[in-house]
Amino acid sequence: MAVSTLAGCGSGDDPSPEARDTAAAVRARSLSEAELGQAVVTEADLDGYKVEKTLTATPASRRAAEPAECDPVVQALGGSSGHAAVARVGRMISLKKDSATGASMVLSSHTGADAVGVLDALRTAAEKCGTFKDVSVDFRYDEVEVLPDPDYGDEAVSLRLTQLAALSEDEEPIRVPYAVLAVREGATVAMFYEFNRPGQNGKADPAVVPEAIVEAQLEKLAAAG
């Protein structure tokens, strides 16, 4: 979705639906830190889940990948992006009866143009980056796959990838499936991410962000808009 595409090409032409959506997003209101705090899910919104605060910061993420064009993907694995935010709040959400099932989530309030840019950059990078290295921890990722549009919010990007975790070059890496879901609602981006721990046989099913978490958060976010 190109931010600059705001008008039709011919004289008198109506803008395309994509251009109208982009223009509306650019005009969207940025939620304040207080409003974002009110819009984040709590245990009262998610029956059976435990919700814990996590540390966040408003500057753009400096987490880097090799090659650099994959930066947006590795930044999304921490719930952030290459765009500074007006405000950010983070939560770790897990089932009370099974702490290994849940997701981490970061809500970021942006200017409208930056919110569009977060999704655009992540989508573009994920489509190009089949494999990359997280420079900060020296782990590699492969099998990056952009999933079909999940039809959440104003726009969404969903992807899966696999982390190759090894303590040394001589060690066979453990393959850890990850899932990332980024949803834009107006000028706010909800970034969900989760991984699935391999069993004793070293294998694991694909990671999944629970729908209950996503739907509860987006419902609350839409009401705050």
Secondary structure, DSSP 4 states (H G I P E B T S, - for coil): --TT--S-SSTTPPPPHHHHHHHHHHTPPPPPHHHHHHHS--TTTSTTEEEEEE---SSPP---EESGGGHHHHHHTTT--SS--SEEEEEEEEETTEEEEEEEEEEEE--HHHHHHHHHHHHHHHHH-SSEEETTTTEEEEEEEEPPP---SSEEEEEEEEEEE-SSTTSPPEEEEEEEEEEEETTEEEEEEEE----TTS--PPP---HHHHHHHHHHHHHH-
